[in-house]
Amino acid sequence: MSRPCHESFCILQKWQGLGRPGLDANDDVTRRTLERYNGIGNAAIEYGYELLGVYRVFEKYHRMLRER
């Protein structure tokens, strides 16, 4: 079941060629999504890389729960 996307965020994602965020996105798309959600510039880029590691940890355990 897909969740609605905040309109302005979805427009930004589409404009940047990222598409809608989802579980089938690769790490680069996920990182860029996290980056853009948190702003623009070098600080947002660095934060996107930092958050990707946290996302991987959460996704590892959430995937196991979804597959039950």
C-alpha positions in Angstrom: 0.0 0.0 0.0 1.5 3.3 -1.0 1.3 6.4 1.2 0.4 9.8 -0.2 3.4 12.0 -0.9 3.5 15.6 0.3 2.7 17.6 -2.8 5.6 20.0 -2.8 8.1 17.2 -2.0 6.7 15.0 -4.8 7.0 17.9 -7.3 10.6 18.5 -6.1 11.4 14.8 -6.5 10.0 14.6 -10.0 11.8 17.8 -11.0 15.1 16.4 -9.9 14.5 13.1 -11.7 14.3 11.1 -8.5 10.7 9.8 -8.8 8.6 8.9 -5.8 10.5 7.5 -2.8 9.9 3.8 -2.3 11.3 0.5 -1.0 12.6 -0.5 -4.4 14.8 2.6 -4.7 18.6 2.1 -4.9 20.9 3.6 -2.4 21.8 6.6 -4.6 18.1 7.5 -5.0 17.5 7.0 -1.3 20.5 9.2 -0.4 19.5 11.9 -2.8 15.9 11.9 -1.5 17.1 12.3 2.1 19.5 15.0 1.0 16.9 17.0 -0.9 14.3 16.6 1.9 16.8 18.3 4.3 17.8 21.2 2.0 20.4 22.1 -0.6 24.1 22.7 -0.5 27.1 20.9 1.0 25.6 20.4 4.4 22.5 18.7 2.9 24.7 16.4 0.8 26.8 15.4 3.8 23.7 14.8 5.8 22.2 12.6 3.1 25.3 10.3 3.3 25.0 10.2 7.1 21.3 9.4 7.0 21.8 6.7 4.4 23.6 4.6 7.0 20.8 5.0 9.5 18.2 4.2 6.8 20.0 1.0 6.0 19.9 -0.1 9.6 16.2 0.6 10.0 15.4 -1.0 6.6 17.3 -4.2 7.5 15.0 -4.8 10.4 11.8 -3.5 8.8 12.4 -5.8 5.8 12.5 -8.8 8.1 9.2 -7.7 9.7 7.6 -7.2 6.2 8.6 -10.6 5.1 7.0 -12.4 8.0 
